[in-house]
């Protein structure tokens, strides 16, 4: 093979790597699109709409304001049983709620911070839903 052919192969590989890096950057940016900042409704509550399906929450990152009541509306898709747990009683976040097809959870966060939320369900001898990726974070600002 000639030096020109080898150089062309190297350039094509370099271009392929650059394209893959650019695409992976867009994929990582798409993950950030699951972030949701709550807005205050006419009743003075921060209202959030979330879906729970298979082994995920959408959105999986929720941003709310401290001291403002939150109304979390969760729509469960499918037949797999799920719940939502946010376990930090000191901050006003002592939530463990089984999800039905439509569940409304009300709470008022008392402290700023980032708090994990997750599904605690599992079948005997299998990974928990949290381990399968059903988790997120509540950001209180």
MODELLER restraints for C-alpha pairs under 7 A, 6 or more apart:
rsr = mdl.restraints
at = mdl.atoms
rsr.add(forms.Gaussian(group=physical.xy_distance, feature=features.Distance(at['CA:34:A'], at['CA:58:A']), mean=6.44, stdev=0.5))
rsr.add(forms.Gaussian(group=physical.xy_distance, feature=features.Distance(at['CA:34:A'], at['CA:59:A']), mean=4.61, stdev=0.5))
rsr.add(forms.Gaussian(group=physical.xy_distance, feature=features.Distance(at['CA:34:A'], at['CA:60:A']), mean=5.92, stdev=0.5))
rsr.add(forms.Gaussian(group=physical.xy_distance, feature=features.Distance(at['CA:34:A'], at['CA:61:A']), mean=6.31, stdev=0.5))
rsr.add(forms.Gaussian(group=physical.xy_distance, feature=features.Distance(at['CA:35:A'], at['CA:59:A']), mean=5.83, stdev=0.5))
rsr.add(forms.Gaussian(group=physical.xy_distance, feature=features.Distance(at['CA:35:A'], at['CA:60:A']), mean=6.49, stdev=0.5))
rsr.add(forms.Gaussian(group=physical.xy_distance, feature=features.Distance(at['CA:35:A'], at['CA:61:A']), mean=4.53, stdev=0.5))
rsr.add(forms.Gaussian(group=physical.xy_distance, feature=features.Distance(at['CA:35:A'], at['CA:62:A']), mean=5.77, stdev=0.5))
rsr.add(forms.Gaussian(group=physical.xy_distance, feature=features.Distance(at['CA:36:A'], at['CA:59:A']), mean=6.28, stdev=0.5))
rsr.add(forms.Gaussian(group=physical.xy_distance, feature=features.Distance(at['CA:36:A'], at['CA:61:A']), mean=6.19, stdev=0.5))
rsr.add(forms.Gaussian(group=physical.xy_distance, feature=features.Distance(at['CA:36:A'], at['CA:62:A']), mean=4.85, stdev=0.5))
rsr.add(forms.Gaussian(group=physical.xy_distance, feature=features.Distance(at['CA:36:A'], at['CA:63:A']), mean=6.06, stdev=0.5))
rsr.add(forms.Gaussian(group=physical.xy_distance, feature=features.Distance(at['CA:37:A'], at['CA:62:A']), mean=5.83, stdev=0.5))
rsr.add(forms.Gaussian(group=physical.xy_distance, feature=features.Distance(at['CA:37:A'], at['CA:63:A']), mean=4.53, stdev=0.5))
rsr.add(forms.Gaussian(group=physical.xy_distance, feature=features.Distance(at['CA:37:A'], at['CA:64:A']), mean=6.24, stdev=0.5))
rsr.add(forms.Gaussian(group=physical.xy_distance, feature=features.Distance(at['CA:38:A'], at['CA:46:A']), mean=5.49, stdev=0.5))
rsr.add(forms.Gaussian(group=physical.xy_distance, feature=features.Distance(at['CA:38:A'], at['CA:47:A']), mean=5.91, stdev=0.5))
rsr.add(forms.Gaussian(group=physical.xy_distance, feature=features.Distance(at['CA:38:A'], at['CA:48:A']), mean=5.81, stdev=0.5))
rsr.add(forms.Gaussian(group=physical.xy_distance, feature=features.Distance(at['CA:38:A'], at['CA:63:A']), mean=6.12, stdev=0.5))
rsr.add(forms.Gaussian(group=physical.xy_distance, feature=features.Distance(at['CA:38:A'], at['CA:64:A']), mean=5.56, stdev=0.5))
rsr.add(forms.Gaussian(group=physical.xy_distance, feature=features.Distance(at['CA:39:A'], at['CA:46:A']), mean=5.32, stdev=0.5))
rsr.add(forms.Gaussian(group=physical.xy_distance, feature=features.Distance(at['CA:39:A'], at['CA:47:A']), mean=6.30, stdev=0.5))
rsr.add(forms.Gaussian(group=physical.xy_distance, feature=features.Distance(at['CA:40:A'], at['CA:46:A']), mean=4.35, stdev=0.5))
rsr.add(forms.Gaussian(group=physical.xy_distance, feature=features.Distance(at['CA:40:A'], at['CA:47:A']), mean=6.47, stdev=0.5))
rsr.add(forms.Gaussian(group=physical.xy_distance, feature=features.Distance(at['CA:41:A'], at['CA:47:A']), mean=6.60, stdev=0.5))
rsr.add(forms.Gaussian(group=physical.xy_distance, feature=features.Distance(at['CA:45:A'], at['CA:68:A']), mean=6.45, stdev=0.5))
rsr.add(forms.Gaussian(group=physical.xy_distance, feature=features.Distance(at['CA:45:A'], at['CA:69:A']), mean=5.00, stdev=0.5))
rsr.add(forms.Gaussian(group=physical.xy_distance, feature=features.Distance(at['CA:45:A'], at['CA:70:A']), mean=5.48, stdev=0.5))
rsr.add(forms.Gaussian(group=physical.xy_distance, feature=features.Distance(at['CA:45:A'], at['CA:71:A']), mean=6.54, stdev=0.5))
rsr.add(forms.Gaussian(group=physical.xy_distance, feature=features.Distance(at['CA:46:A'], at['CA:68:A']), mean=6.80, stdev=0.5))
rsr.add(forms.Gaussian(group=physical.xy_distance, feature=features.Distance(at['CA:46:A'], at['CA:69:A']), mean=6.08, stdev=0.5))
rsr.add(forms.Gaussian(group=physical.xy_distance, feature=features.Distance(at['CA:46:A'], at['CA:70:A']), mean=4.59, stdev=0.5))
rsr.add(forms.Gaussian(group=physical.xy_distance, feature=features.Distance(at['CA:46:A'], at['CA:71:A']), mean=6.02, stdev=0.5))
rsr.add(forms.Gaussian(group=physical.xy_distance, feature=features.Distance(at['CA:47:A'], at['CA:70:A']), mean=5.93, stdev=0.5))
rsr.add(forms.Gaussian(group=physical.xy_distance, feature=features.Distance(at['CA:47:A'], at['CA:71:A']), mean=4.82, stdev=0.5))
rsr.add(forms.Gaussian(group=physical.xy_distance, feature=features.Distance(at['CA:47:A'], at['CA:72:A']), mean=6.10, stdev=0.5))
rsr.add(forms.Gaussian(group=physical.xy_distance, feature=features.Distance(at['CA:48:A'], at['CA:71:A']), mean=6.20, stdev=0.5))
rsr.add(forms.Gaussian(group=physical.xy_distance, feature=features.Distance(at['CA:48:A'], at['CA:72:A']), mean=4.86, stdev=0.5))
rsr.add(forms.Gaussian(group=physical.xy_distance, feature=features.Distance(at['CA:48:A'], at['CA:73:A']), mean=5.93, stdev=0.5))
rsr.add(forms.Gaussian(group=physical.xy_distance, feature=features.Distance(at['CA:49:A'], at['CA:72:A']), mean=6.21, stdev=0.5))
rsr.add(forms.Gaussian(group=physical.xy_distance, feature=features.Distance(at['CA:49:A'], at['CA:73:A']), mean=4.85, stdev=0.5))
rsr.add(forms.Gaussian(group=physical.xy_distance, feature=features.Distance(at['CA:49:A'], at['CA:74:A']), mean=6.06, stdev=0.5))
rsr.add(forms.Gaussian(group=physical.xy_distance, feature=features.Distance(at['CA:50:A'], at['CA:57:A']), mean=6.75, stdev=0.5))
rsr.add(forms.Gaussian(group=physical.xy_distance, feature=features.Distance(at['CA:50:A'], at['CA:58:A']), mean=5.50, stdev=0.5))
rsr.add(forms.Gaussian(group=physical.xy_distance, feature=features.Distance(at['CA:50:A'], at['CA:59:A']), mean=5.98, stdev=0.5))
rsr.add(forms.Gaussian(group=physical.xy_distance, feature=features.Distance(at['CA:50:A'], at['CA:73:A']), mean=6.08, stdev=0.5))
rsr.add(forms.Gaussian(group=physical.xy_distance, feature=features.Distance(at['CA:50:A'], at['CA:74:A']), mean=4.76, stdev=0.5))
rsr.add(forms.Gaussian(group=physical.xy_distance, feature=features.Distance(at['CA:50:A'], at['CA:75:A']), mean=6.29, stdev=0.5))
rsr.add(forms.Gaussian(group=physical.xy_distance, feature=features.Distance(at['CA:51:A'], at['CA:57:A']), mean=5.63, stdev=0.5))
rsr.add(forms.Gaussian(group=physical.xy_distance, feature=features.Distance(at['CA:51:A'], at['CA:58:A']), mean=5.15, stdev=0.5))
rsr.add(forms.Gaussian(group=physical.xy_distance, feature=features.Distance(at['CA:51:A'], at['CA:74:A']), mean=5.51, stdev=0.5))
rsr.add(forms.Gaussian(group=physical.xy_distance, feature=features.Distance(at['CA:51:A'], at['CA:75:A']), mean=4.79, stdev=0.5))
rsr.add(forms.Gaussian(group=physical.xy_distance, feature=features.Distance(at['CA:51:A'], at['CA:76:A']), mean=5.82, stdev=0.5))
rsr.add(forms.Gaussian(group=physical.xy_distance, feature=features.Distance(at['CA:52:A'], at['CA:58:A']), mean=6.60, stdev=0.5))
rsr.add(forms.Gaussian(group=physical.xy_distance, feature=features.Distance(at['CA:52:A'], at['CA:74:A']), mean=6.87, stdev=0.5))
rsr.add(forms.Gaussian(group=physical.xy_distance, feature=features.Distance(at['CA:52:A'], at['CA:75:A']), mean=6.16, stdev=0.5))
rsr.add(forms.Gaussian(group=physical.xy_distance, feature=features.Distance(at['CA:52:A'], at['CA:76:A']), mean=4.68, stdev=0.5))
rsr.add(forms.Gaussian(group=physical.xy_distance, feature=features.Distance(at['CA:52:A'], at['CA:77:A']), mean=6.12, stdev=0.5))
rsr.add(forms.Gaussian(group=physical.xy_distance, feature=features.Distance(at['CA:53:A'], at['CA:76:A']), mean=5.96, stdev=0.5))
rsr.add(forms.Gaussian(group=physical.xy_distance, feature=features.Distance(at['CA:53:A'], at['CA:77:A']), mean=4.95, stdev=0.5))
rsr.add(forms.Gaussian(group=physical.xy_distance, feature=features.Distance(at['CA:53:A'], at['CA:78:A']), mean=6.37, stdev=0.5))
rsr.add(forms.Gaussian(group=physical.xy_distance, feature=features.Distance(at['CA:55:A'], at['CA:129:A']), mean=6.02, stdev=0.5))
rsr.add(forms.Gaussian(group=physical.xy_distance, feature=features.Distance(at['CA:55:A'], at['CA:132:A']), mean=6.29, stdev=0.5))
rsr.add(forms.Gaussian(group=physical.xy_distance, feature=features.Distance(at['CA:55:A'], at['CA:133:A']), mean=5.90, stdev=0.5))
rsr.add(forms.Gaussian(group=physical.xy_distance, feature=features.Distance(at['CA:55:A'], at['CA:134:A']), mean=4.67, stdev=0.5))
rsr.add(forms.Gaussian(group=physical.xy_distance, feature=features.Distance(at['CA:56:A'], at['CA:133:A']), mean=6.15, stdev=0.5))
rsr.add(forms.Gaussian(group=physical.xy_distance, feature=features.Distance(at['CA:56:A'], at['CA:134:A']), mean=4.23, stdev=0.5))
rsr.add(forms.Gaussian(group=physical.xy_distance, feature=features.Distance(at['CA:56:A'], at['CA:135:A']), mean=6.67, stdev=0.5))
rsr.add(forms.Gaussian(group=physical.xy_distance, feature=features.Distance(at['CA:57:A'], at['CA:134:A']), mean=6.23, stdev=0.5))
rsr.add(forms.Gaussian(group=physical.xy_distance, feature=features.Distance(at['CA:57:A'], at['CA:135:A']), mean=6.80, stdev=0.5))
rsr.add(forms.Gaussian(group=physical.xy_distance, feature=features.Distance(at['CA:60:A'], at['CA:135:A']), mean=6.84, stdev=0.5))
rsr.add(forms.Gaussian(group=physical.xy_distance, feature=features.Distance(at['CA:60:A'], at['CA:136:A']), mean=4.45, stdev=0.5))
rsr.add(forms.Gaussian(group=physical.xy_distance, feature=features.Distance(at['CA:60:A'], at['CA:137:A']), mean=6.37, stdev=0.5))
rsr.add(forms.Gaussian(group=physical.xy_distance, feature=features.Distance(at['CA:61:A'], at['CA:136:A']), mean=5.59, stdev=0.5))
rsr.add(forms.Gaussian(group=physical.xy_distance, feature=features.Distance(at['CA:61:A'], at['CA:137:A']), mean=4.95, stdev=0.5))
rsr.add(forms.Gaussian(group=physical.xy_distance, feature=features.Distance(at['CA:61:A'], at['CA:138:A']), mean=5.97, stdev=0.5))
rsr.add(forms.Gaussian(group=physical.xy_distance, feature=features.Distance(at['CA:62:A'], at['CA:137:A']), mean=6.46, stdev=0.5))
rsr.add(forms.Gaussian(group=physical.xy_distance, feature=features.Distance(at['CA:62:A'], at['CA:138:A']), mean=4.94, stdev=0.5))
rsr.add(forms.Gaussian(group=physical.xy_distance, feature=features.Distance(at['CA:62:A'], at['CA:139:A']), mean=5.94, stdev=0.5))
rsr.add(forms.Gaussian(group=physical.xy_distance, feature=features.Distance(at['CA:63:A'], at['CA:138:A']), mean=6.06, stdev=0.5))
rsr.add(forms.Gaussian(group=physical.xy_distance, feature=features.Distance(at['CA:63:A'], at['CA:139:A']), mean=4.63, stdev=0.5))
rsr.add(forms.Gaussian(group=physical.xy_distance, feature=features.Distance(at['CA:63:A'], at['CA:140:A']), mean=5.95, stdev=0.5))
rsr.add(forms.Gaussian(group=physical.xy_distance, feature=features.Distance(at['CA:64:A'], at['CA:139:A']), mean=6.21, stdev=0.5))
rsr.add(forms.Gaussian(group=physical.xy_distance, feature=features.Distance(at['CA:64:A'], at['CA:140:A']), mean=5.02, stdev=0.5))
rsr.add(forms.Gaussian(group=physical.xy_distance, feature=features.Distance(at['CA:64:A'], at['CA:141:A']), mean=6.25, stdev=0.5))
rsr.add(forms.Gaussian(group=physical.xy_distance, feature=features.Distance(at['CA:65:A'], at['CA:140:A']), mean=5.39, stdev=0.5))
rsr.add(forms.Gaussian(group=physical.xy_distance, feature=features.Distance(at['CA:65:A'], at['CA:141:A']), mean=4.89, stdev=0.5))
rsr.add(forms.Gaussian(group=physical.xy_distance, feature=features.Distance(at['CA:66:A'], at['CA:109:A']), mean=5.36, stdev=0.5))
rsr.add(forms.Gaussian(group=physical.xy_distance, feature=features.Distance(at['CA:66:A'], at['CA:110:A']), mean=5.75, stdev=0.5))
rsr.add(forms.Gaussian(group=physical.xy_distance, feature=features.Distance(at['CA:66:A'], at['CA:111:A']), mean=6.05, stdev=0.5))
rsr.add(forms.Gaussian(group=physical.xy_distance, feature=features.Distance(at['CA:66:A'], at['CA:112:A']), mean=6.03, stdev=0.5))
rsr.add(forms.Gaussian(group=physical.xy_distance, feature=features.Distance(at['CA:66:A'], at['CA:140:A']), mean=5.65, stdev=0.5))
rsr.add(forms.Gaussian(group=physical.xy_distance, feature=features.Distance(at['CA:66:A'], at['CA:141:A']), mean=5.72, stdev=0.5))
rsr.add(forms.Gaussian(group=physical.xy_distance, feature=features.Distance(at['CA:67:A'], at['CA:108:A']), mean=5.93, stdev=0.5))
rsr.add(forms.Gaussian(group=physical.xy_distance, feature=features.Distance(at['CA:67:A'], at['CA:109:A']), mean=5.67, stdev=0.5))
rsr.add(forms.Gaussian(group=physical.xy_distance, feature=features.Distance(at['CA:67:A'], at['CA:110:A']), mean=5.43, stdev=0.5))
rsr.add(forms.Gaussian(group=physical.xy_distance, feature=features.Distance(at['CA:68:A'], at['CA:108:A']), mean=5.90, stdev=0.5))
rsr.add(forms.Gaussian(group=physical.xy_distance, feature=features.Distance(at['CA:69:A'], at['CA:107:A']), mean=5.85, stdev=0.5))
rsr.add(forms.Gaussian(group=physical.xy_distance, feature=features.Distance(at['CA:69:A'], at['CA:108:A']), mean=4.37, stdev=0.5))
rsr.add(forms.Gaussian(group=physical.xy_distance, feature=features.Distance(at['CA:70:A'], at['CA:106:A']), mean=5.62, stdev=0.5))
rsr.add(forms.Gaussian(group=physical.xy_distance, feature=features.Distance(at['CA:70:A'], at['CA:107:A']), mean=5.35, stdev=0.5))
rsr.add(forms.Gaussian(group=physical.xy_distance, feature=features.Distance(at['CA:70:A'], at['CA:108:A']), mean=5.74, stdev=0.5))
rsr.add(forms.Gaussian(group=physical.xy_distance, feature=features.Distance(at['CA:71:A'], at['CA:104:A']), mean=6.72, stdev=0.5))
rsr.add(forms.Gaussian(group=physical.xy_distance, feature=features.Distance(at['CA:71:A'], at['CA:105:A']), mean=5.84, stdev=0.5))
rsr.add(forms.Gaussian(group=physical.xy_distance, feature=features.Distance(at['CA:71:A'], at['CA:106:A']), mean=4.73, stdev=0.5))
rsr.add(forms.Gaussian(group=physical.xy_distance, feature=features.Distance(at['CA:71:A'], at['CA:107:A']), mean=6.89, stdev=0.5))
rsr.add(forms.Gaussian(group=physical.xy_distance, feature=features.Distance(at['CA:72:A'], at['CA:104:A']), mean=5.66, stdev=0.5))
rsr.add(forms.Gaussian(group=physical.xy_distance, feature=features.Distance(at['CA:72:A'], at['CA:105:A']), mean=5.01, stdev=0.5))
rsr.add(forms.Gaussian(group=physical.xy_distance, feature=features.Distance(at['CA:72:A'], at['CA:106:A']), mean=6.27, stdev=0.5))
rsr.add(forms.Gaussian(group=physical.xy_distance, feature=features.Distance(at['CA:73:A'], at['CA:103:A']), mean=5.87, stdev=0.5))
rsr.add(forms.Gaussian(group=physical.xy_distance, feature=features.Distance(at['CA:73:A'], at['CA:104:A']), mean=4.62, stdev=0.5))
rsr.add(forms.Gaussian(group=physical.xy_distance, feature=features.Distance(at['CA:73:A'], at['CA:105:A']), mean=6.51, stdev=0.5))
rsr.add(forms.Gaussian(group=physical.xy_distance, feature=features.Distance(at['CA:74:A'], at['CA:102:A']), mean=5.78, stdev=0.5))
rsr.add(forms.Gaussian(group=physical.xy_distance, feature=features.Distance(at['CA:74:A'], at['CA:103:A']), mean=5.13, stdev=0.5))
rsr.add(forms.Gaussian(group=physical.xy_distance, feature=features.Distance(at['CA:74:A'], at['CA:104:A']), mean=6.29, stdev=0.5))
rsr.add(forms.Gaussian(group=physical.xy_distance, feature=features.Distance(at['CA:75:A'], at['CA:101:A']), mean=5.58, stdev=0.5))
rsr.add(forms.Gaussian(group=physical.xy_distance, feature=features.Distance(at['CA:75:A'], at['CA:102:A']), mean=4.60, stdev=0.5))
rsr.add(forms.Gaussian(group=physical.xy_distance, feature=features.Distance(at['CA:75:A'], at['CA:103:A']), mean=6.46, stdev=0.5))
rsr.add(forms.Gaussian(group=physical.xy_distance, feature=features.Distance(at['CA:76:A'], at['CA:99:A']), mean=6.54, stdev=0.5))
rsr.add(forms.Gaussian(group=physical.xy_distance, feature=features.Distance(at['CA:76:A'], at['CA:100:A']), mean=6.29, stdev=0.5))
rsr.add(forms.Gaussian(group=physical.xy_distance, feature=features.Distance(at['CA:76:A'], at['CA:101:A']), mean=4.75, stdev=0.5))
rsr.add(forms.Gaussian(group=physical.xy_distance, feature=features.Distance(at['CA:76:A'], at['CA:102:A']), mean=6.26, stdev=0.5))
rsr.add(forms.Gaussian(group=physical.xy_distance, feature=features.Distance(at['CA:77:A'], at['CA:101:A']), mean=6.72, stdev=0.5))
rsr.add(forms.Gaussian(group=physical.xy_distance, feature=features.Distance(at['CA:82:A'], at['CA:98:A']), mean=6.22, stdev=0.5))
rsr.add(forms.Gaussian(group=physical.xy_distance, feature=features.Distance(at['CA:82:A'], at['CA:99:A']), mean=5.64, stdev=0.5))
rsr.add(forms.Gaussian(group=physical.xy_distance, feature=features.Distance(at['CA:82:A'], at['CA:119:A']), mean=6.10, stdev=0.5))
rsr.add(forms.Gaussian(group=physical.xy_distance, feature=features.Distance(at['CA:82:A'], at['CA:121:A']), mean=6.06, stdev=0.5))
rsr.add(forms.Gaussian(group=physical.xy_distance, feature=features.Distance(at['CA:83:A'], at['CA:96:A']), mean=6.99, stdev=0.5))
rsr.add(forms.Gaussian(group=physical.xy_distance, feature=features.Distance(at['CA:83:A'], at['CA:97:A']), mean=5.45, stdev=0.5))
rsr.add(forms.Gaussian(group=physical.xy_distance, feature=features.Distance(at['CA:83:A'], at['CA:98:A']), mean=4.12, stdev=0.5))
rsr.add(forms.Gaussian(group=physical.xy_distance, feature=features.Distance(at['CA:83:A'], at['CA:99:A']), mean=5.00, stdev=0.5))
rsr.add(forms.Gaussian(group=physical.xy_distance, feature=features.Distance(at['CA:83:A'], at['CA:119:A']), mean=5.09, stdev=0.5))
rsr.add(forms.Gaussian(group=physical.xy_distance, feature=features.Distance(at['CA:83:A'], at['CA:120:A']), mean=6.50, stdev=0.5))
rsr.add(forms.Gaussian(group=physical.xy_distance, feature=features.Distance(at['CA:83:A'], at['CA:121:A']), mean=6.80, stdev=0.5))
rsr.add(forms.Gaussian(group=physical.xy_distance, feature=features.Distance(at['CA:84:A'], at['CA:96:A']), mean=5.77, stdev=0.5))
rsr.add(forms.Gaussian(group=physical.xy_distance, feature=features.Distance(at['CA:84:A'], at['CA:97:A']), mean=5.45, stdev=0.5))
rsr.add(forms.Gaussian(group=physical.xy_distance, feature=features.Distance(at['CA:84:A'], at['CA:98:A']), mean=6.58, stdev=0.5))
rsr.add(forms.Gaussian(group=physical.xy_distance, feature=features.Distance(at['CA:84:A'], at['CA:117:A']), mean=6.61, stdev=0.5))
rsr.add(forms.Gaussian(group=physical.xy_distance, feature=features.Distance(at['CA:84:A'], at['CA:118:A']), mean=5.52, stdev=0.5))
rsr.add(forms.Gaussian(group=physical.xy_distance, feature=features.Distance(at['CA:84:A'], at['CA:119:A']), mean=4.95, stdev=0.5))
rsr.add(forms.Gaussian(group=physical.xy_distance, feature=features.Distance(at['CA:85:A'], at['CA:95:A']), mean=5.31, stdev=0.5))
rsr.add(forms.Gaussian(group=physical.xy_distance, feature=features.Distance(at['CA:85:A'], at['CA:96:A']), mean=4.45, stdev=0.5))
rsr.add(forms.Gaussian(group=physical.xy_distance, feature=features.Distance(at['CA:85:A'], at['CA:97:A']), mean=6.60, stdev=0.5))
rsr.add(forms.Gaussian(group=physical.xy_distance, feature=features.Distance(at['CA:85:A'], at['CA:117:A']), mean=5.44, stdev=0.5))
rsr.add(forms.Gaussian(group=physical.xy_distance, feature=features.Distance(at['CA:85:A'], at['CA:118:A']), mean=5.33, stdev=0.5))
rsr.add(forms.Gaussian(group=physical.xy_distance, feature=features.Distance(at['CA:85:A'], at['CA:119:A']), mean=6.12, stdev=0.5))
rsr.add(forms.Gaussian(group=physical.xy_distance, feature=features.Distance(at['CA:85:A'], at['CA:120:A']), mean=6.94, stdev=0.5))
rsr.add(forms.Gaussian(group=physical.xy_distance, feature=features.Distance(at['CA:86:A'], at['CA:93:A']), mean=5.92, stdev=0.5))
rsr.add(forms.Gaussian(group=physical.xy_distance, feature=features.Distance(at['CA:86:A'], at['CA:94:A']), mean=5.99, stdev=0.5))
rsr.add(forms.Gaussian(group=physical.xy_distance, feature=features.Distance(at['CA:86:A'], at['CA:95:A']), mean=5.02, stdev=0.5))
rsr.add(forms.Gaussian(group=physical.xy_distance, feature=features.Distance(at['CA:86:A'], at['CA:96:A']), mean=6.65, stdev=0.5))
rsr.add(forms.Gaussian(group=physical.xy_distance, feature=features.Distance(at['CA:86:A'], at['CA:115:A']), mean=6.95, stdev=0.5))
rsr.add(forms.Gaussian(group=physical.xy_distance, feature=features.Distance(at['CA:86:A'], at['CA:116:A']), mean=6.26, stdev=0.5))
rsr.add(forms.Gaussian(group=physical.xy_distance, feature=features.Distance(at['CA:86:A'], at['CA:117:A']), mean=4.76, stdev=0.5))
rsr.add(forms.Gaussian(group=physical.xy_distance, feature=features.Distance(at['CA:86:A'], at['CA:118:A']), mean=6.96, stdev=0.5))
rsr.add(forms.Gaussian(group=physical.xy_distance, feature=features.Distance(at['CA:87:A'], at['CA:93:A']), mean=6.04, stdev=0.5))
rsr.add(forms.Gaussian(group=physical.xy_distance, feature=features.Distance(at['CA:87:A'], at['CA:94:A']), mean=5.00, stdev=0.5))
rsr.add(forms.Gaussian(group=physical.xy_distance, feature=features.Distance(at['CA:87:A'], at['CA:95:A']), mean=6.15, stdev=0.5))
rsr.add(forms.Gaussian(group=physical.xy_distance, feature=features.Distance(at['CA:88:A'], at['CA:94:A']), mean=5.48, stdev=0.5))
rsr.add(forms.Gaussian(group=physical.xy_distance, feature=features.Distance(at['CA:91:A'], at['CA:109:A']), mean=5.93, stdev=0.5))
rsr.add(forms.Gaussian(group=physical.xy_distance, feature=features.Distance(at['CA:91:A'], at['CA:110:A']), mean=4.90, stdev=0.5))
rsr.add(forms.Gaussian(group=physical.xy_distance, feature=features.Distance(at['CA:91:A'], at['CA:111:A']), mean=4.92, stdev=0.5))
rsr.add(forms.Gaussian(group=physical.xy_distance, feature=features.Distance(at['CA:92:A'], at['CA:108:A']), mean=6.23, stdev=0.5))
rsr.add(forms.Gaussian(group=physical.xy_distance, feature=features.Distance(at['CA:92:A'], at['CA:109:A']), mean=4.97, stdev=0.5))
rsr.add(forms.Gaussian(group=physical.xy_distance, feature=features.Distance(at['CA:92:A'], at['CA:110:A']), mean=5.33, stdev=0.5))
rsr.add(forms.Gaussian(group=physical.xy_distance, feature=features.Distance(at['CA:93:A'], at['CA:109:A']), mean=6.22, stdev=0.5))
rsr.add(forms.Gaussian(group=physical.xy_distance, feature=features.Distance(at['CA:112:A'], at['CA:140:A']), mean=4.74, stdev=0.5))
rsr.add(forms.Gaussian(group=physical.xy_distance, feature=features.Distance(at['CA:112:A'], at['CA:141:A']), mean=5.20, stdev=0.5))
rsr.add(forms.Gaussian(group=physical.xy_distance, feature=features.Distance(at['CA:113:A'], at['CA:139:A']), mean=5.93, stdev=0.5))
rsr.add(forms.Gaussian(group=physical.xy_distance, feature=features.Distance(at['CA:113:A'], at['CA:140:A']), mean=5.22, stdev=0.5))
rsr.add(forms.Gaussian(group=physical.xy_distance, feature=features.Distance(at['CA:113:A'], at['CA:141:A']), mean=6.73, stdev=0.5))
rsr.add(forms.Gaussian(group=physical.xy_distance, feature=features.Distance(at['CA:114:A'], at['CA:137:A']), mean=6.41, stdev=0.5))
rsr.add(forms.Gaussian(group=physical.xy_distance, feature=features.Distance(at['CA:114:A'], at['CA:138:A']), mean=5.71, stdev=0.5))
rsr.add(forms.Gaussian(group=physical.xy_distance, feature=features.Distance(at['CA:114:A'], at['CA:139:A']), mean=4.48, stdev=0.5))
rsr.add(forms.Gaussian(group=physical.xy_distance, feature=features.Distance(at['CA:114:A'], at['CA:140:A']), mean=6.24, stdev=0.5))
rsr.add(forms.Gaussian(group=physical.xy_distance, feature=features.Distance(at['CA:115:A'], at['CA:137:A']), mean=5.49, stdev=0.5))
rsr.add(forms.Gaussian(group=physical.xy_distance, feature=features.Distance(at['CA:115:A'], at['CA:138:A']), mean=5.08, stdev=0.5))
rsr.add(forms.Gaussian(group=physical.xy_distance, feature=features.Distance(at['CA:115:A'], at['CA:139:A']), mean=6.38, stdev=0.5))
rsr.add(forms.Gaussian(group=physical.xy_distance, feature=features.Distance(at['CA:116:A'], at['CA:136:A']), mean=5.89, stdev=0.5))
rsr.add(forms.Gaussian(group=physical.xy_distance, feature=features.Distance(at['CA:116:A'], at['CA:137:A']), mean=4.45, stdev=0.5))
rsr.add(forms.Gaussian(group=physical.xy_distance, feature=features.Distance(at['CA:116:A'], at['CA:138:A']), mean=6.25, stdev=0.5))
rsr.add(forms.Gaussian(group=physical.xy_distance, feature=features.Distance(at['CA:117:A'], at['CA:135:A']), mean=5.60, stdev=0.5))
rsr.add(forms.Gaussian(group=physical.xy_distance, feature=features.Distance(at['CA:117:A'], at['CA:136:A']), mean=5.17, stdev=0.5))
rsr.add(forms.Gaussian(group=physical.xy_distance, feature=features.Distance(at['CA:117:A'], at['CA:137:A']), mean=5.38, stdev=0.5))
rsr.add(forms.Gaussian(group=physical.xy_distance, feature=features.Distance(at['CA:117:A'], at['CA:138:A']), mean=6.69, stdev=0.5))
rsr.add(forms.Gaussian(group=physical.xy_distance, feature=features.Distance(at['CA:118:A'], at['CA:130:A']), mean=5.72, stdev=0.5))
rsr.add(forms.Gaussian(group=physical.xy_distance, feature=features.Distance(at['CA:118:A'], at['CA:134:A']), mean=5.87, stdev=0.5))
rsr.add(forms.Gaussian(group=physical.xy_distance, feature=features.Distance(at['CA:118:A'], at['CA:135:A']), mean=4.07, stdev=0.5))
rsr.add(forms.Gaussian(group=physical.xy_distance, feature=features.Distance(at['CA:118:A'], at['CA:136:A']), mean=6.22, stdev=0.5))
rsr.add(forms.Gaussian(group=physical.xy_distance, feature=features.Distance(at['CA:119:A'], at['CA:129:A']), mean=5.73, stdev=0.5))
rsr.add(forms.Gaussian(group=physical.xy_distance, feature=features.Distance(at['CA:119:A'], at['CA:130:A']), mean=5.39, stdev=0.5))
rsr.add(forms.Gaussian(group=physical.xy_distance, feature=features.Distance(at['CA:119:A'], at['CA:134:A']), mean=5.88, stdev=0.5))
rsr.add(forms.Gaussian(group=physical.xy_distance, feature=features.Distance(at['CA:119:A'], at['CA:135:A']), mean=6.48, stdev=0.5))
rsr.add(forms.Gaussian(group=physical.xy_distance, feature=features.Distance(at['CA:120:A'], at['CA:128:A']), mean=6.46, stdev=0.5))
rsr.add(forms.Gaussian(group=physical.xy_distance, feature=features.Distance(at['CA:120:A'], at['CA:129:A']), mean=6.30, stdev=0.5))
rsr.add(forms.Gaussian(group=physical.xy_distance, feature=features.Distance(at['CA:120:A'], at['CA:130:A']), mean=6.26, stdev=0.5))
rsr.add(forms.Gaussian(group=physical.xy_distance, feature=features.Distance(at['CA:121:A'], at['CA:128:A']), mean=5.85, stdev=0.5))
rsr.add(forms.Gaussian(group=physical.xy_distance, feature=features.Distance(at['CA:121:A'], at['CA:129:A']), mean=5.68, stdev=0.5))
rsr.add(forms.Gaussian(group=physical.xy_distance, feature=features.Distance(at['CA:122:A'], at['CA:128:A']), mean=4.31, stdev=0.5))
rsr.add(forms.Gaussian(group=physical.xy_distance, feature=features.Distance(at['CA:122:A'], at['CA:129:A']), mean=5.80, stdev=0.5))
